[in-house]
Amino acid sequence: MLGELSYEGVLAPEPDGTGGESTGRGAAGYRLRLTKDVTYRFRARRGAYGHWRVDPRSITPSTDPLRFLALAHDTVLGLSGDTTGHLARELLATLSADTRLHTTALTVAELAELDYAALEGHQTGHPWLIANKGRLGFSAADAARWAPEARTPRRLPWLAAHRGLARYRGVPALATPELLYADELAPGTRAAFARTVADHGRAPRDYLWLPVHPWQWDETIAPLFAAHLADGTIIPLPTDNDLRLPQQSVRTFLNTSRPRARTVKLPLSILNTLVWRGLPTERTLAAPAVTSWIQSLHDADDFLREETGVILLGETASVTVEHPLYDRVPGVPYQYKELLGCIWREPLDPALRPGERARTLAALLHTDAHGHSFTAELVRRSGLPPRQWLRHLFAALLPPLLHFLYRYGTVFSPHGENAVVVYDSREIPARLAVKDFVDDVNISAEPLPEHASLPDEVRAVLLTEPPAFLTQFIHSGLFVGVFRYLAPLCEDQLGVAGPEFWALVRTEILRYQERFPQLKARFEMFDLLTPRIDRLCLNRNRLHLDGYRDRPERPHAAVHGTVPNPLRAP
């Protein structure tokens, strides 16, 4: 909390003039006056992008975040009472989840043996957000059942929605819902679903089927679609009997019964990490078209397809179910326009080559209860010197992201959950997998020839940004959101100093630019090496901009000042 709020400029600690040699190289003492009677003191090391790395053992007079909030909310933090109340609840929920994780924690050696699905249940959340597991709407029993740290695969119920309410979209290979259901559902399950609809006196061909989160069913679908349940335009169906495991996003489920089956992404009307976690209707409808366009770029590009081997986990089919009232009333809070639907995403397992294994990028930030880093464990297993291993990591991650940016004016949000590192049999980073296109793909607002193939329905839903800001998605998603924390870990546990870490990142960017000199104008248009970048703030949005109020549009990260870019010079 102290480190992230200081990074975002919400707090302004002052040097207290004391050194900190005993707490690590470069550490210094800071003070933060909360009231006339209470001053907090701590030691911290500063890092790239203005990062604060606070030594938790040095904090006085208390390390209790709730006590700090009670003292600082109206003086130093400048929060309203309602924001303070909701924030305290989010912090308590996060601490409860952290306690569950702590009491069931494995060593990094044990974690390295887990498969992709199982490892997700041991991740600790986004380090940038201080309340990263707030999940407002979940009770304690809900969290014990449905949070990823519960690590419990469960069956999902399905429902049938009349085509007067529901719409289907699919990539060309799944042009009709029948093609999707033939892949996803056993013949006996399809027969049972059709029989259930027929038993209600309805024609099965008039309905679309989709899974639903049981929490969403109980809290949102049953009360808000009560009329449609009563008149039979929505009909409850039994489960398909597959066991599914929630990922870190909470609303996305991996199929553990059939790992080669598609992942499902479901709306979940909880407030977690800035937004309500529903599925926006327009974006859900457009997801397969977005996938088709992104994958067409990949398939026609030898560098992406052959040299990088990047895996694009497409969102290949979707069903949306509109609410006849909420979807038609202007100004209604966006949470009421994201209530019911499903996106089917391609699974990761079939895309892996023999001997490969995959883990989300977030796993590299994990440190176990003994202080051992997951990254250091993988480096040890690889047998490579740390610097060489990091060169492999950056060579796996950056070239495909840079190519989409420079060549196609298109950028993903490669944060710790959406970016997946694929390792070879020696635990050496080999290539990148990317997911969550429709929510996190942005394109240049300045027209480019490469956008001529963009279908109108895709153009209508993809967010656009000026070229100078488009680079922020790589800076903030990857460099600030992940590497800002990975660099200190590598310094402490691998002996790779911070400046050397960032020099390796810069070298990989320059290596790409040397590989494609014909894109020189694009390197200047999408300049990743500017002296300073905008400081995007995630916590400030909650504390000072949106609070916990309802609003008609989804909020975005706040911009507050700038920070020095460590990639500007070696």
MARGU-277627 format. One record per residue (C-alpha): x, y, z. Coordinates in pm, 1 decimal. Example, Ala and Ser with C-alpha at 12.3 -4.5 7.8 and 13.67 -1.06 7.14 Angstrom:
# MARGU-277627
[rec [1230.0, -450.0, 780.0]] [rec [1367.0, -106.0, 714.0]] 
# end
This chain:
# MARGU-277627
[rec [0.0, 0.0, 0.0]] [rec [275.0, 246.0, 91.2]] [rec [477.3, 160.7, -218.5]] [rec [197.0, 169.2, -475.0]] [rec [26.2, 482.0, -342.3]] [rec [362.6, 656.4, -336.0]] [rec [429.9, 544.3, -693.9]] [rec [97.4, 692.8, -805.9]] [rec [159.9, 1020.0, -622.8]] [rec [-128.8, 967.2, -381.2]] [rec [124.5, 970.9, -97.0]] [rec [429.6, 1195.1, -83.1]] [rec [681.7, 1049.5, 163.8]] [rec [972.5, 1274.2, 260.0]] [rec [1331.7, 1158.5, 314.3]] [rec [1414.6, 1145.7, 684.0]] [rec [1790.0, 1164.6, 626.4]] [rec [1870.4, 812.1, 747.1]] [rec [2062.4, 553.7, 549.0]] [rec [1954.4, 196.7, 506.3]] [rec [2256.7, -21.1, 440.7]] [rec [2123.1, -297.6, 661.7]] [rec [1802.1, -324.5, 458.4]] [rec [1963.9, -354.4, 116.4]] [rec [2160.6, -159.5, -138.4]] [rec [2019.8, 185.5, -205.5]] [rec [1757.1, 178.3, 70.3]] [rec [1684.2, 506.1, 244.7]] [rec [1459.4, 620.7, 525.6]] [rec [1129.6, 805.8, 464.7]] [rec [863.2, 962.8, 682.9]] [rec [496.3, 1026.6, 619.8]] [rec [304.0, 1247.1, 862.3]] [rec [-59.9, 1141.2, 893.1]] [rec [-177.3, 1354.0, 1187.3]] [rec [-10.8, 1594.9, 1428.3]] [rec [50.8, 1298.2, 1657.4]] [rec [126.6, 1013.6, 1412.5]] [rec [413.5, 989.2, 1165.3]] [rec [488.4, 671.0, 973.4]] [rec [848.2, 582.0, 896.2]] [rec [988.8, 319.4, 663.2]] [rec [1282.2, 235.7, 440.2]] [rec [1252.7, 192.2, 66.3]] [rec [1458.0, 147.6, -246.5]] [rec [1364.1, 341.9, -556.7]] [rec [1355.6, 175.5, -895.7]] [rec [1264.5, 211.2, -1261.7]] [rec [953.6, 408.7, -1354.1]] [rec [967.3, 575.7, -1011.6]] [rec [898.3, 247.3, -832.8]] [rec [898.8, 229.7, -450.7]] [rec [1012.8, -94.9, -293.0]] [rec [924.4, -66.5, 74.0]] [rec [1087.3, -295.0, 330.8]] [rec [788.0, -420.9, 533.3]] [rec [1005.9, -488.5, 838.9]] [rec [1099.6, -123.4, 862.5]] [rec [746.4, 21.4, 886.3]] [rec [654.3, 193.8, 1211.8]] [rec [438.4, 243.4, 1412.3]] [rec [215.0, -27.3, 1257.7]] [rec [195.8, -257.7, 957.0]] [rec [-183.8, -287.9, 980.6]] [rec [-325.4, -141.6, 655.1]] [rec [-666.5, -83.2, 810.3]] [rec [-519.6, 124.1, 1092.1]] [rec [-327.2, 323.3, 831.1]] [rec [-649.9, 377.4, 634.7]] [rec [-835.4, 492.1, 947.1]] [rec [-566.5, 751.0, 1023.1]] [rec [-499.8, 869.3, 667.1]] [rec [-834.4, 850.8, 487.7]] [rec [-946.5, 1211.6, 521.4]] [rec [-614.6, 1387.2, 582.9]] [rec [-338.6, 1241.0, 366.9]] [rec [-548.9, 1029.7, 129.0]] [rec [-835.1, 1277.4, 96.5]] [rec [-1107.4, 1012.6, 71.8]] [rec [-1479.5, 1052.1, 121.9]] [rec [-1644.6, 842.9, 389.6]] [rec [-1823.1, 615.4, 144.3]] [rec [-1505.1, 545.8, -51.4]] [rec [-1322.9, 466.7, 274.4]] [rec [-1595.7, 226.6, 381.1]] [rec [-1599.9, 32.1, 55.2]] [rec [-1220.2, 32.8, 32.1]] [rec [-1193.7, -115.8, 381.5]] [rec [-1425.3, -394.1, 271.8]] [rec [-1214.8, -463.1, -37.9]] [rec [-897.4, -466.5, 171.1]] [rec [-1048.7, -709.4, 422.1]] [rec [-1164.0, -940.7, 143.1]] [rec [-816.0, -927.4, -10.2]] [rec [-649.9, -1002.5, 323.7]] [rec [-887.1, -1295.3, 377.8]] [rec [-794.2, -1437.9, 37.7]] [rec [-424.5, -1379.2, 109.3]] [rec [-460.9, -1568.2, 436.9]] [rec [-615.9, -1865.0, 256.4]] [rec [-327.8, -1858.6, 7.3]] [rec [-68.7, -1832.7, 284.1]] [rec [-201.9, -2124.1, 486.7]] [rec [-205.5, -2353.1, 182.0]] [rec [111.9, -2223.3, 15.1]] [rec [353.8, -2451.7, -167.3]] [rec [725.3, -2401.2, -223.9]] [rec [837.3, -2271.3, -562.6]] [rec [986.7, -2614.7, -633.2]] [rec [642.7, -2769.7, -581.5]] [rec [472.8, -2496.9, -784.3]] [rec [708.3, -2559.1, -1076.1]] [rec [567.0, -2912.5, -1104.3]] [rec [204.0, -2797.7, -1139.8]] [rec [27.8, -2772.8, -1472.4]] [rec [-112.6, -2448.0, -1609.7]] [rec [-460.1, -2492.4, -1461.2]] [rec [-345.6, -2593.2, -1113.3]] [rec [-85.1, -2316.1, -1086.3]] [rec [-355.4, -2051.7, -1136.6]] [rec [-500.7, -2131.1, -794.7]] [rec [-173.8, -2034.6, -622.1]] [rec [-125.4, -1688.9, -774.2]] [rec [-149.4, -1391.9, -538.2]] [rec [-304.7, -1126.0, -762.9]] [rec [-190.8, -810.1, -937.2]] [rec [77.4, -640.0, -722.1]] [rec [-11.7, -295.2, -859.7]] [rec [-362.2, -297.7, -706.3]] [rec [-367.3, -281.0, -328.9]] [rec [-713.0, -445.9, -309.5]] [rec [-652.1, -700.8, -580.9]] [rec [-901.6, -959.9, -455.8]] [rec [-1185.8, -735.4, -338.3]] [rec [-1463.4, -925.4, -523.5]] [rec [-1744.2, -709.3, -388.3]] [rec [-2059.9, -917.3, -407.2]] [rec [-1904.0, -1244.2, -294.4]] [rec [-1984.7, -1369.6, 54.9]] [rec [-1731.0, -1571.1, 250.2]] [rec [-1905.4, -1888.5, 134.2]] [rec [-1897.2, -1766.3, -228.1]] [rec [-1523.4, -1701.1, -207.2]] [rec [-1463.2, -2043.6, -53.0]] [rec [-1652.4, -2201.2, -342.1]] [rec [-1571.1, -1990.4, -647.8]] [rec [-1243.8, -1804.4, -591.8]] [rec [-940.5, -1943.2, -776.4]] [rec [-755.8, -2002.6, -448.6]] [rec [-1032.1, -2251.2, -354.6]] [rec [-878.6, -2473.8, -626.7]] [rec [-1198.0, -2675.4, -658.9]] [rec [-1325.3, -2781.3, -1003.7]] [rec [-1704.5, -2764.6, -1023.9]] [rec [-1981.6, -2833.4, -1270.3]] [rec [-2164.2, -2542.9, -1431.8]] [rec [-2536.1, -2541.0, -1507.8]] [rec [-2655.5, -2434.3, -1852.2]] [rec [-2962.0, -2251.2, -1972.3]] [rec [-3153.4, -2218.1, -2297.5]] [rec [-3235.8, -1868.1, -2420.4]] [rec [-3488.5, -1800.3, -2695.5]] [rec [-3340.4, -1657.1, -3013.9]] [rec [-3565.5, -1356.0, -2967.9]] [rec [-3337.3, -1260.8, -2677.9]] [rec [-3015.9, -1442.1, -2763.8]] [rec [-2771.1, -1402.6, -3051.3]] [rec [-2490.0, -1631.1, -3163.6]] [rec [-2164.2, -1538.6, -3333.7]] [rec [-1880.4, -1766.4, -3441.8]] [rec [-1566.2, -1773.2, -3653.1]] [rec [-1615.6, -1927.5, -4000.2]] [rec [-1531.2, -2276.4, -3873.0]] [rec [-1809.4, -2236.0, -3612.9]] [rec [-2052.9, -2043.8, -3830.0]] [rec [-2358.1, -2204.4, -3667.7]] [rec [-2423.1, -2287.7, -3302.3]] [rec [-2475.6, -2650.7, -3400.4]] [rec [-2110.3, -2672.1, -3501.5]] [rec [-2003.5, -2534.6, -3162.7]] [rec [-2231.1, -2762.4, -2963.3]] [rec [-2116.8, -3068.0, -3162.5]] [rec [-1761.9, -2989.1, -3045.0]] [rec [-1842.0, -2890.9, -2687.2]] [rec [-2124.1, -3123.0, -2581.5]] [rec [-2156.6, -3499.6, -2587.7]] [rec [-2446.2, -3638.2, -2795.5]] [rec [-2628.3, -3746.2, -2479.6]] [rec [-2597.1, -3397.2, -2330.8]] [rec [-2730.7, -3234.5, -2648.6]] [rec [-3023.0, -3473.6, -2645.1]] [rec [-3094.4, -3399.3, -2277.6]] [rec [-3085.9, -3021.9, -2343.0]] [rec [-3323.7, -3054.1, -2639.9]] [rec [-3556.0, -3278.6, -2441.1]] [rec [-3566.1, -3028.5, -2152.2]] [rec [-3669.3, -2748.2, -2389.3]] [rec [-3929.1, -2972.2, -2555.1]] [rec [-4070.1, -3068.2, -2214.7]] [rec [-4149.4, -2697.0, -2168.2]] [rec [-4358.8, -2708.9, -2483.2]] [rec [-4099.8, -2521.6, -2689.0]] [rec [-3911.8, -2603.7, -3008.7]] [rec [-3542.3, -2672.2, -2934.5]] [rec [-3436.2, -2512.9, -3265.6]] [rec [-3563.6, -2177.4, -3136.3]] [rec [-3314.3, -2170.4, -2847.3]] [rec [-2943.8, -2116.5, -2790.4]] [rec [-2758.6, -2291.4, -2508.1]] [rec [-2492.4, -2144.9, -2282.2]] [rec [-2334.4, -2220.5, -1942.7]] [rec [-2398.4, -1982.2, -1655.8]] [rec [-2206.9, -1914.2, -1335.4]] [rec [-2416.3, -2046.8, -1043.8]] [rec [-2348.7, -1728.1, -844.7]] [rec [-2465.3, -1516.8, -1136.4]] [rec [-2774.2, -1732.2, -1172.4]] [rec [-2873.8, -1686.9, -810.1]] [rec [-2781.8, -1321.0, -767.7]] [rec [-2867.4, -1174.2, -1107.5]] [rec [-3035.2, -1400.9, -1362.6]] [rec [-3312.9, -1542.0, -1144.4]] [rec [-3430.2, -1202.1, -1011.0]] [rec [-3363.8, -977.8, -1313.5]] [rec [-3485.9, -1224.5, -1578.4]] [rec [-3774.5, -1352.5, -1364.8]] [rec [-4034.6, -1269.7, -1630.4]] [rec [-3842.3, -1463.0, -1893.9]] [rec [-3806.5, -1763.9, -1668.0]] [rec [-4180.7, -1745.7, -1606.9]] [rec [-4279.2, -1729.9, -1974.0]] [rec [-4024.5, -1983.2, -2092.8]] [rec [-3802.9, -1759.3, -2303.1]] [rec [-3523.8, -1868.0, -2064.8]] [rec [-3525.1, -2231.6, -1955.2]] [rec [-3288.7, -2383.2, -1695.8]] [rec [-3089.2, -2680.5, -1825.5]] [rec [-2889.6, -2945.4, -1639.6]] [rec [-2510.2, -2940.6, -1624.4]] [rec [-2296.8, -3083.7, -1903.5]] [rec [-2107.0, -3273.2, -1628.0]] [rec [-1765.2, -3131.9, -1718.3]] [rec [-1558.2, -3007.1, -1424.8]] [rec [-1425.8, -2653.7, -1469.5]] [rec [-1171.9, -2457.9, -1265.9]] [rec [-1182.5, -2077.9, -1222.5]] [rec [-873.1, -1889.0, -1336.9]] [rec [-733.9, -1571.9, -1180.5]] [rec [-995.1, -1359.9, -1357.7]] [rec [-1256.4, -1553.5, -1149.9]] [rec [-1510.4, -1547.6, -1437.4]] [rec [-1303.9, -1763.3, -1678.6]] [rec [-1310.3, -2142.5, -1642.9]] [rec [-1069.0, -2406.3, -1772.0]] [rec [-1218.2, -2745.8, -1850.8]] [rec [-1031.5, -2996.1, -1632.8]] [rec [-1239.5, -3293.1, -1748.2]] [rec [-1139.3, -3227.8, -2109.8]] [rec [-828.6, -3003.1, -2123.2]] [rec [-858.0, -2980.5, -2502.4]] [rec [-1209.6, -2836.6, -2477.4]] [rec [-1265.2, -2462.9, -2497.6]] [rec [-1236.4, -2228.5, -2202.4]] [rec [-1557.0, -2042.5, -2113.1]] [rec [-1573.6, -1679.9, -2002.5]] [rec [-1890.9, -1588.4, -1815.5]] [rec [-2030.4, -1262.1, -1680.0]] [rec [-1999.0, -1221.5, -1306.1]] [rec [-2159.4, -914.6, -1150.2]] [rec [-1895.1, -858.2, -885.7]] [rec [-1678.8, -547.6, -852.3]] [rec [-1316.3, -655.2, -871.2]] [rec [-998.5, -464.2, -968.0]] [rec [-1171.9, -145.8, -1087.8]] [rec [-1467.9, -281.3, -1286.2]] [rec [-1780.3, -495.4, -1270.2]] [rec [-1684.7, -826.3, -1427.2]] [rec [-1969.5, -869.8, -1673.0]] [rec [-1956.0, -926.1, -2048.7]] [rec [-2041.0, -616.0, -2255.6]] [rec [-2298.5, -711.7, -2519.1]] [rec [-2138.8, -540.5, -2819.0]] [rec [-1792.1, -674.2, -2741.7]] [rec [-1919.5, -1025.6, -2678.7]] [rec [-2100.2, -1022.2, -3011.2]] [rec [-1788.4, -899.3, -3188.7]] [rec [-1541.8, -1135.3, -3019.1]] [rec [-1530.6, -1398.5, -3298.5]] [rec [-1491.4, -1129.4, -3566.6]] [rec [-1205.8, -970.9, -3369.5]] [rec [-1044.4, -1313.4, -3342.0]] [rec [-1080.2, -1378.8, -3715.1]] [rec [-913.0, -1046.8, -3800.2]] [rec [-625.6, -1085.0, -3551.2]] [rec [-560.7, -1441.3, -3660.9]] [rec [-573.7, -1343.4, -4030.4]] [rec [-287.7, -1099.8, -3965.4]] [rec [-94.8, -1376.3, -3793.4]] [rec [-159.2, -1638.9, -4058.7]] [rec [-44.1, -1412.6, -4343.4]] [rec [273.9, -1299.6, -4165.1]] [rec [577.3, -1530.5, -4179.5]] [rec [749.2, -1353.4, -3889.7]] [rec [456.2, -1401.7, -3654.5]] [rec [364.7, -1748.4, -3774.0]] [rec [704.1, -1909.8, -3825.9]] [rec [972.5, -1709.4, -3644.7]] [rec [797.8, -1613.6, -3321.0]] [rec [552.4, -1903.7, -3306.0]] [rec [319.0, -1679.4, -3106.8]] [rec [-1.6, -1850.6, -2993.9]] [rec [-321.7, -1647.6, -3025.5]] [rec [-594.9, -1799.0, -2809.0]] [rec [-893.3, -1682.7, -3007.4]] [rec [-1243.0, -1614.9, -2878.6]] [rec [-1410.1, -1828.2, -3140.6]] [rec [-1778.8, -1826.2, -3044.2]] [rec [-2018.3, -1627.1, -2829.9]] [rec [-2377.7, -1608.0, -2717.2]] [rec [-2524.1, -1285.2, -2584.6]] [rec [-2858.3, -1251.5, -2411.1]] [rec [-2999.5, -903.1, -2391.9]] [rec [-3217.4, -766.2, -2116.8]] [rec [-3517.4, -597.5, -2281.2]] [rec [-3521.5, -312.7, -2029.1]] [rec [-3163.0, -245.0, -1927.7]] [rec [-3016.1, -274.2, -2276.9]] [rec [-3254.3, -7.7, -2407.8]] [rec [-3237.6, 259.8, -2138.0]] [rec [-2965.1, 524.2, -2187.0]] [rec [-2749.7, 606.2, -1885.9]] [rec [-2815.4, 280.9, -1701.3]] [rec [-2502.3, 168.0, -1508.9]] [rec [-2291.7, -52.7, -1733.0]] [rec [-2309.8, -342.3, -1487.8]] [rec [-2675.2, -390.8, -1591.7]] [rec [-2580.9, -423.5, -1959.2]] [rec [-2336.6, -711.6, -1907.4]] [rec [-2557.0, -965.6, -1733.3]] [rec [-2585.0, -1281.6, -1940.9]] [rec [-2371.4, -1437.1, -2213.1]] [rec [-2072.0, -1660.3, -2279.2]] [rec [-1748.8, -1646.3, -2478.0]] [rec [-1577.9, -1970.1, -2583.6]] [rec [-1199.6, -1936.5, -2609.1]] [rec [-952.7, -2172.7, -2773.5]] [rec [-771.8, -2398.1, -2523.5]] [rec [-398.3, -2373.6, -2469.2]] [rec [-304.3, -2742.7, -2449.9]] [rec [-351.9, -2830.9, -2819.2]] [rec [-128.6, -2538.6, -2922.2]] [rec [171.8, -2664.0, -2722.2]] [rec [448.2, -2866.2, -2887.4]] [rec [583.6, -3187.7, -2732.0]] [rec [783.1, -3107.9, -2417.6]] [rec [645.6, -2753.4, -2383.6]] [rec [460.9, -2623.8, -2079.5]] [rec [293.6, -2290.5, -2014.6]] [rec [245.6, -2054.5, -1722.2]] [rec [96.8, -1707.2, -1701.2]] [rec [350.6, -1426.1, -1691.6]] [rec [224.7, -1339.1, -1341.4]] [rec [380.5, -1659.4, -1207.6]] [rec [726.9, -1509.4, -1253.7]] [rec [653.2, -1259.4, -975.6]] [rec [566.9, -1525.5, -719.7]] [rec [779.1, -1561.7, -406.7]] [rec [707.2, -1844.9, -165.1]] [rec [685.5, -1835.1, 214.3]] [rec [1058.9, -1904.9, 237.1]] [rec [1143.8, -1601.6, 25.3]] [rec [1238.6, -1806.6, -280.4]] [rec [1147.1, -1669.2, -621.9]] [rec [962.5, -1876.6, -881.7]] [rec [1174.2, -1710.9, -1150.6]] [rec [1494.8, -1812.2, -974.2]] [rec [1366.5, -2170.8, -951.9]] [rec [1306.1, -2183.5, -1328.2]] [rec [1648.8, -2032.0, -1398.4]] [rec [1808.4, -2292.4, -1172.1]] [rec [1628.7, -2574.9, -1353.6]] [rec [1727.8, -2441.9, -1695.5]] [rec [2098.8, -2454.0, -1616.4]] [rec [2149.3, -2122.1, -1796.6]] [rec [2323.6, -1815.6, -1653.9]] [rec [2055.3, -1568.2, -1535.3]] [rec [2132.4, -1305.2, -1800.1]] [rec [2107.0, -1560.0, -2078.7]] [rec [1776.3, -1690.4, -1941.6]] [rec [1638.7, -1334.6, -1927.6]] [rec [1746.9, -1277.1, -2287.5]] [rec [1539.4, -1581.7, -2383.3]] [rec [1243.4, -1445.2, -2185.2]] [rec [1254.0, -1106.0, -2355.5]] [rec [1308.6, -1269.3, -2696.8]] [rec [995.9, -1479.6, -2641.8]] [rec [776.0, -1194.9, -2520.1]] [rec [871.5, -883.7, -2712.2]] [rec [906.1, -959.9, -3087.3]] [rec [541.5, -1063.6, -3146.4]] [rec [408.6, -774.0, -2936.6]] [rec [636.2, -527.7, -3116.0]] [rec [542.5, -663.9, -3457.3]] [rec [169.9, -623.5, -3396.6]] [rec [235.8, -269.1, -3272.2]] [rec [475.8, -148.9, -3542.0]] [rec [350.9, -345.5, -3842.3]] [rec [-23.6, -340.2, -3774.6]] [rec [-83.5, -51.2, -3533.2]] [rec [-245.3, -301.9, -3299.7]] [rec [-159.6, -365.2, -2937.5]] [rec [-256.3, -622.6, -2678.9]] [rec [-259.3, -558.5, -2305.6]] [rec [15.8, -806.1, -2211.9]] [rec [-32.3, -796.5, -1835.9]] [rec [49.6, -1086.7, -1609.1]] [rec [-273.8, -1275.1, -1667.0]] [rec [-325.5, -1222.2, -2042.3]] [rec [33.8, -1300.0, -2139.7]] [rec [137.2, -1665.0, -2108.5]] [rec [500.1, -1776.1, -2128.2]] [rec [563.5, -2106.5, -2306.2]] [rec [875.9, -2292.3, -2188.6]] [rec [1067.2, -2572.2, -2353.8]] [rec [1152.5, -2899.2, -2180.0]] [rec [1448.3, -2731.2, -2003.2]] [rec [1233.7, -2447.4, -1858.5]] [rec [1380.6, -2197.4, -2103.1]] [rec [1127.2, -1936.4, -2227.4]] [rec [1051.1, -2023.2, -2590.2]] [rec [747.3, -1825.0, -2706.5]] [rec [439.2, -1627.4, -2610.3]] [rec [68.1, -1703.4, -2592.7]] [rec [-182.8, -1417.2, -2574.0]] [rec [-549.3, -1418.2, -2475.6]] [rec [-843.5, -1185.4, -2405.0]] [rec [-863.3, -1008.2, -2740.5]] [rec [-1198.9, -836.2, -2730.9]] [rec [-1142.3, -669.0, -2393.2]] [rec [-776.9, -578.4, -2435.8]] [rec [-693.4, -520.5, -2803.5]] [rec [-655.6, -156.3, -2908.4]] [rec [-575.4, -7.0, -3247.4]] [rec [-421.4, 317.2, -3367.9]] [rec [-663.2, 607.4, -3404.4]] [rec [-450.7, 726.0, -3695.1]] [rec [-561.3, 528.8, -4003.2]] [rec [-307.5, 281.0, -4135.9]] [rec [-314.0, 81.6, -4461.1]] [rec [-304.8, -240.1, -4258.7]] [rec [-647.5, -155.8, -4114.3]] [rec [-815.7, -171.6, -4455.6]] [rec [-909.4, -535.7, -4390.4]] [rec [-1074.2, -448.7, -4060.5]] [rec [-1444.9, -546.8, -4070.4]] [rec [-1687.3, -270.2, -3974.5]] [rec [-1821.2, -463.2, -3675.8]] [rec [-1466.3, -502.7, -3543.5]] [rec [-1381.2, -138.3, -3605.3]] [rec [-1693.2, -37.1, -3413.9]] [rec [-1597.1, -213.7, -3090.5]] [rec [-1218.3, -200.2, -3075.0]] [rec [-1087.1, 84.9, -2865.1]] [rec [-869.9, 334.0, -3050.5]] [rec [-589.4, 546.7, -2912.6]] [rec [-351.8, 808.0, -3056.2]] [rec [-21.1, 649.1, -3164.4]] [rec [169.3, 820.1, -2882.9]] [rec [-61.3, 660.1, -2626.2]] [rec [-88.6, 317.9, -2790.8]] [rec [258.0, 234.1, -2659.3]] [rec [120.5, 273.8, -2306.2]] [rec [-37.2, -70.2, -2327.2]] [rec [306.6, -229.8, -2353.1]] [rec [463.5, 9.0, -2103.7]] [rec [186.9, -20.6, -1845.4]] [rec [72.9, -376.1, -1909.0]] [rec [415.9, -537.6, -1936.7]] [rec [696.9, -305.1, -1828.2]] [rec [528.6, -119.8, -1538.7]] [rec [277.0, -390.7, -1449.7]] [rec [517.6, -687.9, -1452.4]] [rec [882.2, -595.0, -1515.3]] [rec [874.9, -319.2, -1252.4]] [rec [843.3, -599.8, -995.0]] [rec [1047.5, -862.9, -1178.1]] [rec [1357.4, -642.8, -1200.2]] [rec [1408.1, -614.0, -820.3]] [rec [1352.7, -989.8, -783.9]] [rec [1621.4, -1053.1, -1043.8]] [rec [1854.8, -814.7, -864.9]] [rec [1804.9, -983.0, -528.8]] [rec [1793.5, -1346.7, -634.8]] [rec [1976.0, -1366.8, -968.0]] [rec [2240.0, -1097.5, -927.4]] [rec [2121.2, -902.2, -1231.8]] [rec [2127.9, -532.0, -1141.3]] [rec [1830.9, -314.3, -1231.5]] [rec [2008.5, -106.8, -1499.0]] [rec [2133.0, -426.0, -1664.0]] [rec [1782.8, -575.4, -1659.8]] [rec [1638.3, -273.8, -1842.2]] [rec [1933.5, -265.4, -2082.5]] [rec [1845.7, -622.3, -2183.7]] [rec [1486.1, -515.9, -2250.1]] [rec [1603.3, -219.3, -2456.6]] [rec [1844.2, -439.3, -2651.6]] [rec [1559.8, -669.9, -2753.1]] [rec [1355.1, -372.4, -2878.3]] [rec [1651.9, -243.2, -3079.4]] [rec [1716.8, -591.6, -3214.6]] [rec [1364.2, -600.8, -3351.8]] [rec [1405.2, -254.8, -3503.7]] [rec [1727.5, -360.8, -3674.6]] [rec [1544.9, -666.1, -3811.3]] [rec [1278.8, -445.8, -3978.0]] [rec [1446.0, -119.9, -4088.7]] [rec [1162.5, -60.8, -4337.5]] [rec [935.1, 18.1, -4040.4]] [rec [1147.3, 311.2, -3923.4]] [rec [855.9, 555.9, -3956.8]] [rec [646.4, 331.5, -3733.5]] [rec [922.5, 319.5, -3469.9]] [rec [895.7, 697.9, -3452.0]] [rec [514.3, 695.4, -3459.4]] [rec [493.9, 433.0, -3182.0]] [rec [796.3, 545.9, -2981.6]] [rec [872.1, 315.5, -2687.5]] [rec [1199.1, 493.4, -2607.3]] [rec [1075.2, 843.5, -2517.0]] [rec [1244.7, 1011.9, -2217.1]] [rec [927.2, 999.9, -2008.2]] [rec [589.6, 828.1, -2024.7]] [rec [252.0, 907.4, -1875.7]] [rec [206.7, 758.5, -1530.6]] [rec [-101.9, 539.9, -1542.4]] [rec [-262.1, 485.8, -1202.0]] [rec [-494.0, 202.1, -1104.6]] [rec [-544.9, 274.7, -734.4]] [rec [-592.7, 648.8, -789.6]] [rec [-893.1, 575.0, -1008.9]] [rec [-1070.8, 401.6, -723.4]] [rec [-958.7, 647.0, -454.6]] [rec [-1000.7, 981.9, -627.9]] [rec [-1186.2, 953.5, -959.6]] [rec [-1464.3, 695.6, -963.9]] [rec [-1477.6, 570.5, -608.7]] [rec [-1751.2, 309.4, -590.2]] [rec [-2022.2, 498.8, -776.7]] [rec [-2224.6, 354.2, -1059.7]] [rec [-2155.2, 494.1, -1404.2]] [rec [-2282.7, 426.5, -1758.6]] [rec [-1938.4, 346.1, -1902.1]] [rec [-1651.0, 130.7, -1781.6]] [rec [-1376.6, 331.8, -1608.9]] [rec [-1018.7, 342.8, -1731.8]] [rec [-687.5, 390.1, -1557.8]] [rec [-614.1, 743.6, -1443.9]] [rec [-321.0, 942.8, -1581.8]] [rec [-128.3, 1148.3, -1327.2]] [rec [194.8, 1312.7, -1431.7]] [rec [485.4, 1131.0, -1594.5]] [rec [770.2, 901.0, -1492.6]] [rec [1119.3, 852.6, -1642.1]] [rec [1145.8, 577.3, -1900.7]] [rec [1427.7, 332.3, -1813.6]] [rec [1441.0, 223.3, -2179.4]] [rec [1552.0, 566.2, -2297.9]] [rec [1919.7, 488.5, -2260.0]] [rec [2128.1, 182.5, -2163.6]] 
# end
